[in-house]
Amino acid sequence: MKKIKIAIIGLGHMGNSLHKGLLRSVFSQQDVFVSDKLESNIEAFDRANWIFLCVKPAKVTEVLNQIPVQSKAKLLISLAAGIKLKKLNKLVKDKNIRVVRIMPSLAISTGVGVIGLYKPVIPAKAGIQAEKDWIPDQVRDDTVTLLKEKLSALGEVIEVSERDLDLLTIISGCSPAIIAYFAQSFKDFSGKSEKLILKSLIGSLKYIKQSGLTFPEVIAAVATRGGITENILECLQENRVQGNVILALKSGYKKLMEAQND
């Protein structure tokens, strides 16, 4: 099998996390080319057969429009939040580029990420009616299998629908900042160090995972009747904290959907 050469276009937080994860577990430095400037993006496609697109959604059209027709077939793996596969395929139409989408969490840098993957699905009926019955370029099944194998070194890979991939953007992609936001509340209340707060939160998450209990069962087990935890949870409930969190997540999802129409 031909050796895989990787290019990463875009070195923001996600691009850097991907870069660290790939070098840590899968590829050597000489097999990975990085580009964070428009002038080197063409070279990225030239040097690699797998290209990870990690730019901001607003930059996707600019980057892909500048890429010429490829002499050899290339796989484009888009991490651009909210940019549908349909749009990506239009931007690379007739350029000999096949496209899949993934949405990883930042934890891929340490090998414990969650990676949603959406590949093209070819409709059973071949009747094409312009926009309505769009048929994407086929990505070989063995290519997808190999991609999943390589990405599994960075975390758990889950094949999902395109809608669920967008939901993962909120759940996995945004969660580090959201969790840090709540962790700051513990720090502000206690005056303790971030290191201690993190240790406590990580320990709690490990307990939840290893207990085998559902979230409501954990709450019931810890919040004994008349106890301190029950008092705290009742206060959170009275102030509609959970409802406001869901409202905030819906707001983020709406923002993501709006980006698809830009």
GUSETI-460306 format. One record per residue (C-alpha): residue number from 1; residue in three letters; x, y, z. Coordinates in steps of 0.5 Angstrom, whole numbers. Layout:
BEGIN
<seq->NUM | type->ALA | xx->X | yy->Y | zz->Z>
...
This chain:
BEGIN
<seq->1 | type->MET | xx->0 | yy->0 | zz->0>
<seq->2 | type->LYS | xx->2 | yy->7 | zz->-2>
<seq->3 | type->LYS | xx->5 | yy->11 | zz->4>
<seq->4 | type->ILE | xx->0 | yy->16 | zz->7>
<seq->5 | type->LYS | xx->3 | yy->23 | zz->7>
<seq->6 | type->ILE | xx->-1 | yy->28 | zz->11>
<seq->7 | type->ALA | xx->-2 | yy->36 | zz->10>
<seq->8 | type->ILE | xx->-6 | yy->40 | zz->15>
<seq->9 | type->ILE | xx->-9 | yy->46 | zz->13>
<seq->10 | type->GLY | xx->-10 | yy->51 | zz->19>
<seq->11 | type->LEU | xx->-6 | yy->51 | zz->25>
<seq->12 | type->GLY | xx->-11 | yy->54 | zz->30>
<seq->13 | type->HIS | xx->-13 | yy->50 | zz->37>
<seq->14 | type->MET | xx->-16 | yy->44 | zz->33>
<seq->15 | type->GLY | xx->-11 | yy->44 | zz->27>
<seq->16 | type->ASN | xx->-5 | yy->44 | zz->33>
<seq->17 | type->SER | xx->-9 | yy->39 | zz->37>
<seq->18 | type->LEU | xx->-9 | yy->34 | zz->31>
<seq->19 | type->HIS | xx->-2 | yy->36 | zz->29>
<seq->20 | type->LYS | xx->0 | yy->34 | zz->36>
<seq->21 | type->GLY | xx->-4 | yy->27 | zz->36>
<seq->22 | type->LEU | xx->-2 | yy->25 | zz->29>
<seq->23 | type->LEU | xx->5 | yy->26 | zz->31>
<seq->24 | type->ARG | xx->4 | yy->23 | zz->38>
<seq->25 | type->SER | xx->1 | yy->16 | zz->35>
<seq->26 | type->VAL | xx->1 | yy->15 | zz->28>
<seq->27 | type->PHE | xx->6 | yy->19 | zz->23>
<seq->28 | type->SER | xx->13 | yy->21 | zz->23>
<seq->29 | type->GLN | xx->15 | yy->29 | zz->23>
<seq->30 | type->GLN | xx->17 | yy->28 | zz->15>
<seq->31 | type->ASP | xx->10 | yy->25 | zz->13>
<seq->32 | type->VAL | xx->6 | yy->31 | zz->16>
<seq->33 | type->PHE | xx->6 | yy->38 | zz->12>
<seq->34 | type->VAL | xx->3 | yy->44 | zz->16>
<seq->35 | type->SER | xx->0 | yy->50 | zz->12>
<seq->36 | type->ASP | xx->-3 | yy->56 | zz->15>
<seq->37 | type->LYS | xx->-2 | yy->61 | zz->10>
<seq->38 | type->LEU | xx->-5 | yy->61 | zz->3>
<seq->39 | type->GLU | xx->1 | yy->61 | zz->-1>
<seq->40 | type->SER | xx->3 | yy->54 | zz->2>
<seq->41 | type->ASN | xx->-4 | yy->51 | zz->1>
<seq->42 | type->ILE | xx->-3 | yy->49 | zz->-6>
<seq->43 | type->GLU | xx->4 | yy->46 | zz->-4>
<seq->44 | type->ALA | xx->0 | yy->42 | zz->2>
<seq->45 | type->PHE | xx->-4 | yy->39 | zz->-4>
<seq->46 | type->ASP | xx->2 | yy->37 | zz->-8>
<seq->47 | type->ARG | xx->6 | yy->34 | zz->-2>
<seq->48 | type->ALA | xx->0 | yy->30 | zz->1>
<seq->49 | type->ASN | xx->-5 | yy->25 | zz->-1>
<seq->50 | type->TRP | xx->-9 | yy->26 | zz->5>
<seq->51 | type->ILE | xx->-11 | yy->33 | zz->7>
<seq->52 | type->PHE | xx->-14 | yy->36 | zz->13>
<seq->53 | type->LEU | xx->-18 | yy->42 | zz->13>
<seq->54 | type->CYS | xx->-18 | yy->46 | zz->19>
<seq->55 | type->VAL | xx->-19 | yy->53 | zz->17>
<seq->56 | type->LYS | xx->-25 | yy->57 | zz->20>
<seq->57 | type->PRO | xx->-31 | yy->56 | zz->16>
<seq->58 | type->ALA | xx->-31 | yy->63 | zz->13>
<seq->59 | type->LYS | xx->-24 | yy->61 | zz->10>
<seq->60 | type->VAL | xx->-26 | yy->55 | zz->7>
<seq->61 | type->THR | xx->-29 | yy->58 | zz->0>
<seq->62 | type->GLU | xx->-22 | yy->62 | zz->-1>
<seq->63 | type->VAL | xx->-18 | yy->56 | zz->1>
<seq->64 | type->LEU | xx->-21 | yy->51 | zz->-4>
<seq->65 | type->ASN | xx->-22 | yy->56 | zz->-10>
<seq->66 | type->GLN | xx->-15 | yy->57 | zz->-10>
<seq->67 | type->ILE | xx->-13 | yy->49 | zz->-11>
<seq->68 | type->PRO | xx->-12 | yy->47 | zz->-18>
<seq->69 | type->VAL | xx->-14 | yy->40 | zz->-21>
<seq->70 | type->GLN | xx->-10 | yy->35 | zz->-18>
<seq->71 | type->SER | xx->-6 | yy->30 | zz->-22>
<seq->72 | type->LYS | xx->-7 | yy->24 | zz->-17>
<seq->73 | type->ALA | xx->-14 | yy->23 | zz->-13>
<seq->74 | type->LYS | xx->-13 | yy->26 | zz->-6>
<seq->75 | type->LEU | xx->-18 | yy->25 | zz->0>
<seq->76 | type->LEU | xx->-20 | yy->32 | zz->3>
<seq->77 | type->ILE | xx->-22 | yy->31 | zz->11>
<seq->78 | type->SER | xx->-26 | yy->37 | zz->13>
<seq->79 | type->LEU | xx->-26 | yy->39 | zz->20>
<seq->80 | type->ALA | xx->-29 | yy->46 | zz->18>
<seq->81 | type->ALA | xx->-35 | yy->47 | zz->23>
<seq->82 | type->GLY | xx->-42 | yy->47 | zz->20>
<seq->83 | type->ILE | xx->-40 | yy->47 | zz->13>
<seq->84 | type->LYS | xx->-44 | yy->41 | zz->9>
<seq->85 | type->LEU | xx->-41 | yy->36 | zz->5>
<seq->86 | type->LYS | xx->-45 | yy->38 | zz->-1>
<seq->87 | type->LYS | xx->-42 | yy->45 | zz->-1>
<seq->88 | type->LEU | xx->-35 | yy->42 | zz->0>
<seq->89 | type->ASN | xx->-36 | yy->38 | zz->-6>
<seq->90 | type->LYS | xx->-38 | yy->44 | zz->-10>
<seq->91 | type->LEU | xx->-32 | yy->47 | zz->-8>
<seq->92 | type->VAL | xx->-28 | yy->42 | zz->-11>
<seq->93 | type->LYS | xx->-32 | yy->39 | zz->-17>
<seq->94 | type->ASP | xx->-28 | yy->36 | zz->-22>
<seq->95 | type->LYS | xx->-21 | yy->37 | zz->-18>
<seq->96 | type->ASN | xx->-20 | yy->30 | zz->-17>
<seq->97 | type->ILE | xx->-21 | yy->31 | zz->-10>
<seq->98 | type->ARG | xx->-26 | yy->26 | zz->-5>
<seq->99 | type->VAL | xx->-29 | yy->29 | zz->1>
<seq->100 | type->VAL | xx->-31 | yy->27 | zz->8>
<seq->101 | type->ARG | xx->-32 | yy->31 | zz->14>
<seq->102 | type->ILE | xx->-30 | yy->29 | zz->21>
<seq->103 | type->MET | xx->-31 | yy->33 | zz->28>
<seq->104 | type->PRO | xx->-26 | yy->31 | zz->33>
<seq->105 | type->SER | xx->-25 | yy->34 | zz->40>
<seq->106 | type->LEU | xx->-19 | yy->38 | zz->43>
<seq->107 | type->ALA | xx->-17 | yy->31 | zz->47>
<seq->108 | type->ILE | xx->-15 | yy->28 | zz->40>
<seq->109 | type->SER | xx->-8 | yy->31 | zz->42>
<seq->110 | type->THR | xx->-7 | yy->26 | zz->48>
<seq->111 | type->GLY | xx->-11 | yy->20 | zz->45>
<seq->112 | type->VAL | xx->-17 | yy->21 | zz->49>
<seq->113 | type->GLY | xx->-21 | yy->24 | zz->44>
<seq->114 | type->VAL | xx->-28 | yy->23 | zz->41>
<seq->115 | type->ILE | xx->-28 | yy->24 | zz->33>
<seq->116 | type->GLY | xx->-35 | yy->24 | zz->29>
<seq->117 | type->LEU | xx->-34 | yy->22 | zz->22>
<seq->118 | type->TYR | xx->-39 | yy->23 | zz->16>
<seq->119 | type->LYS | xx->-38 | yy->20 | zz->9>
<seq->120 | type->PRO | xx->-41 | yy->21 | zz->3>
<seq->121 | type->VAL | xx->-48 | yy->16 | zz->2>
<seq->122 | type->ILE | xx->-49 | yy->15 | zz->-5>
<seq->123 | type->PRO | xx->-57 | yy->15 | zz->-6>
<seq->124 | type->ALA | xx->-60 | yy->8 | zz->-9>
<seq->125 | type->LYS | xx->-63 | yy->12 | zz->-15>
<seq->126 | type->ALA | xx->-59 | yy->15 | zz->-20>
<seq->127 | type->GLY | xx->-64 | yy->20 | zz->-22>
<seq->128 | type->ILE | xx->-61 | yy->27 | zz->-22>
<seq->129 | type->GLN | xx->-65 | yy->33 | zz->-21>
<seq->130 | type->ALA | xx->-60 | yy->39 | zz->-20>
<seq->131 | type->GLU | xx->-60 | yy->41 | zz->-13>
<seq->132 | type->LYS | xx->-65 | yy->36 | zz->-10>
<seq->133 | type->ASP | xx->-62 | yy->30 | zz->-12>
<seq->134 | type->TRP | xx->-55 | yy->31 | zz->-11>
<seq->135 | type->ILE | xx->-50 | yy->26 | zz->-11>
<seq->136 | type->PRO | xx->-43 | yy->26 | zz->-8>
<seq->137 | type->ASP | xx->-36 | yy->23 | zz->-11>
<seq->138 | type->GLN | xx->-35 | yy->17 | zz->-8>
<seq->139 | type->VAL | xx->-30 | yy->15 | zz->-3>
<seq->140 | type->ARG | xx->-28 | yy->8 | zz->-3>
<seq->141 | type->ASP | xx->-30 | yy->4 | zz->3>
<seq->142 | type->ASP | xx->-23 | yy->1 | zz->4>
<seq->143 | type->THR | xx->-20 | yy->9 | zz->4>
<seq->144 | type->VAL | xx->-25 | yy->10 | zz->10>
<seq->145 | type->THR | xx->-23 | yy->4 | zz->14>
<seq->146 | type->LEU | xx->-16 | yy->6 | zz->13>
<seq->147 | type->LEU | xx->-18 | yy->13 | zz->16>
<seq->148 | type->LYS | xx->-22 | yy->10 | zz->21>
<seq->149 | type->GLU | xx->-16 | yy->6 | zz->23>
<seq->150 | type->LYS | xx->-11 | yy->12 | zz->23>
<seq->151 | type->LEU | xx->-16 | yy->16 | zz->27>
<seq->152 | type->SER | xx->-17 | yy->11 | zz->32>
<seq->153 | type->ALA | xx->-10 | yy->12 | zz->35>
<seq->154 | type->LEU | xx->-13 | yy->19 | zz->37>
<seq->155 | type->GLY | xx->-19 | yy->17 | zz->40>
<seq->156 | type->GLU | xx->-26 | yy->14 | zz->39>
<seq->157 | type->VAL | xx->-28 | yy->14 | zz->32>
<seq->158 | type->ILE | xx->-36 | yy->14 | zz->31>
<seq->159 | type->GLU | xx->-39 | yy->14 | zz->24>
<seq->160 | type->VAL | xx->-45 | yy->19 | zz->24>
<seq->161 | type->SER | xx->-50 | yy->22 | zz->20>
<seq->162 | type->GLU | xx->-49 | yy->29 | zz->18>
<seq->163 | type->ARG | xx->-54 | yy->32 | zz->23>
<seq->164 | type->ASP | xx->-51 | yy->28 | zz->28>
<seq->165 | type->LEU | xx->-44 | yy->31 | zz->26>
<seq->166 | type->ASP | xx->-46 | yy->38 | zz->27>
<seq->167 | type->LEU | xx->-49 | yy->36 | zz->34>
<seq->168 | type->LEU | xx->-42 | yy->33 | zz->36>
<seq->169 | type->THR | xx->-39 | yy->40 | zz->34>
<seq->170 | type->ILE | xx->-43 | yy->43 | zz->40>
<seq->171 | type->ILE | xx->-42 | yy->37 | zz->45>
<seq->172 | type->SER | xx->-35 | yy->35 | zz->43>
<seq->173 | type->GLY | xx->-32 | yy->42 | zz->40>
<seq->174 | type->CYS | xx->-35 | yy->47 | zz->45>
<seq->175 | type->SER | xx->-35 | yy->43 | zz->51>
<seq->176 | type->PRO | xx->-27 | yy->45 | zz->53>
<seq->177 | type->ALA | xx->-29 | yy->52 | zz->54>
<seq->178 | type->ILE | xx->-36 | yy->50 | zz->57>
<seq->179 | type->ILE | xx->-33 | yy->46 | zz->62>
<seq->180 | type->ALA | xx->-28 | yy->51 | zz->64>
<seq->181 | type->TYR | xx->-33 | yy->56 | zz->65>
<seq->182 | type->PHE | xx->-36 | yy->52 | zz->70>
<seq->183 | type->ALA | xx->-30 | yy->50 | zz->73>
<seq->184 | type->GLN | xx->-28 | yy->57 | zz->74>
<seq->185 | type->SER | xx->-34 | yy->58 | zz->78>
<seq->186 | type->PHE | xx->-31 | yy->52 | zz->83>
<seq->187 | type->LYS | xx->-25 | yy->56 | zz->83>
<seq->188 | type->ASP | xx->-28 | yy->63 | zz->84>
<seq->189 | type->PHE | xx->-32 | yy->60 | zz->90>
<seq->190 | type->SER | xx->-27 | yy->56 | zz->94>
<seq->191 | type->GLY | xx->-21 | yy->60 | zz->92>
<seq->192 | type->LYS | xx->-17 | yy->54 | zz->91>
<seq->193 | type->SER | xx->-12 | yy->53 | zz->85>
<seq->194 | type->GLU | xx->-14 | yy->51 | zz->78>
<seq->195 | type->LYS | xx->-10 | yy->44 | zz->79>
<seq->196 | type->LEU | xx->-14 | yy->42 | zz->85>
<seq->197 | type->ILE | xx->-20 | yy->44 | zz->81>
<seq->198 | type->LEU | xx->-18 | yy->40 | zz->75>
<seq->199 | type->LYS | xx->-16 | yy->34 | zz->80>
<seq->200 | type->SER | xx->-23 | yy->34 | zz->83>
<seq->201 | type->LEU | xx->-27 | yy->34 | zz->76>
<seq->202 | type->ILE | xx->-23 | yy->29 | zz->73>
<seq->203 | type->GLY | xx->-24 | yy->25 | zz->79>
<seq->204 | type->SER | xx->-31 | yy->26 | zz->79>
<seq->205 | type->LEU | xx->-31 | yy->24 | zz->71>
<seq->206 | type->LYS | xx->-27 | yy->18 | zz->72>
<seq->207 | type->TYR | xx->-32 | yy->16 | zz->78>
<seq->208 | type->ILE | xx->-38 | yy->17 | zz->74>
<seq->209 | type->LYS | xx->-35 | yy->13 | zz->68>
<seq->210 | type->GLN | xx->-33 | yy->7 | zz->72>
<seq->211 | type->SER | xx->-39 | yy->7 | zz->76>
<seq->212 | type->GLY | xx->-43 | yy->4 | zz->70>
<seq->213 | type->LEU | xx->-49 | yy->9 | zz->73>
<seq->214 | type->THR | xx->-53 | yy->13 | zz->69>
<seq->215 | type->PHE | xx->-53 | yy->21 | zz->70>
<seq->216 | type->PRO | xx->-59 | yy->21 | zz->74>
<seq->217 | type->GLU | xx->-57 | yy->15 | zz->78>
<seq->218 | type->VAL | xx->-51 | yy->18 | zz->80>
<seq->219 | type->ILE | xx->-54 | yy->24 | zz->82>
<seq->220 | type->ALA | xx->-59 | yy->20 | zz->86>
<seq->221 | type->ALA | xx->-53 | yy->16 | zz->89>
<seq->222 | type->VAL | xx->-49 | yy->23 | zz->91>
<seq->223 | type->ALA | xx->-55 | yy->27 | zz->93>
<seq->224 | type->THR | xx->-57 | yy->24 | zz->100>
<seq->225 | type->ARG | xx->-64 | yy->26 | zz->102>
<seq->226 | type->GLY | xx->-63 | yy->33 | zz->107>
<seq->227 | type->GLY | xx->-56 | yy->33 | zz->105>
<seq->228 | type->ILE | xx->-51 | yy->39 | zz->102>
<seq->229 | type->THR | xx->-51 | yy->36 | zz->95>
<seq->230 | type->GLU | xx->-59 | yy->36 | zz->95>
<seq->231 | type->ASN | xx->-59 | yy->43 | zz->97>
<seq->232 | type->ILE | xx->-54 | yy->45 | zz->92>
<seq->233 | type->LEU | xx->-58 | yy->41 | zz->86>
<seq->234 | type->GLU | xx->-65 | yy->44 | zz->89>
<seq->235 | type->CYS | xx->-62 | yy->51 | zz->88>
<seq->236 | type->LEU | xx->-59 | yy->50 | zz->81>
<seq->237 | type->GLN | xx->-66 | yy->47 | zz->79>
<seq->238 | type->GLU | xx->-70 | yy->53 | zz->82>
<seq->239 | type->ASN | xx->-65 | yy->58 | zz->78>
<seq->240 | type->ARG | xx->-67 | yy->54 | zz->72>
<seq->241 | type->VAL | xx->-59 | yy->53 | zz->71>
<seq->242 | type->GLN | xx->-60 | yy->46 | zz->67>
<seq->243 | type->GLY | xx->-66 | yy->50 | zz->62>
<seq->244 | type->ASN | xx->-61 | yy->56 | zz->61>
<seq->245 | type->VAL | xx->-55 | yy->51 | zz->59>
<seq->246 | type->ILE | xx->-60 | yy->48 | zz->54>
<seq->247 | type->LEU | xx->-62 | yy->54 | zz->52>
<seq->248 | type->ALA | xx->-55 | yy->56 | zz->51>
<seq->249 | type->LEU | xx->-53 | yy->50 | zz->47>
<seq->250 | type->LYS | xx->-59 | yy->51 | zz->42>
<seq->251 | type->SER | xx->-56 | yy->58 | zz->41>
<seq->252 | type->GLY | xx->-50 | yy->55 | zz->39>
<seq->253 | type->TYR | xx->-53 | yy->50 | zz->35>
<seq->254 | type->LYS | xx->-57 | yy->56 | zz->31>
<seq->255 | type->LYS | xx->-50 | yy->60 | zz->30>
<seq->256 | type->LEU | xx->-47 | yy->54 | zz->27>
<seq->257 | type->MET | xx->-53 | yy->53 | zz->22>
<seq->258 | type->GLU | xx->-53 | yy->60 | zz->20>
<seq->259 | type->ALA | xx->-46 | yy->59 | zz->18>
<seq->260 | type->GLN | xx->-48 | yy->54 | zz->13>
<seq->261 | type->ASN | xx->-52 | yy->59 | zz->9>
<seq->262 | type->ASP | xx->-46 | yy->64 | zz->9>
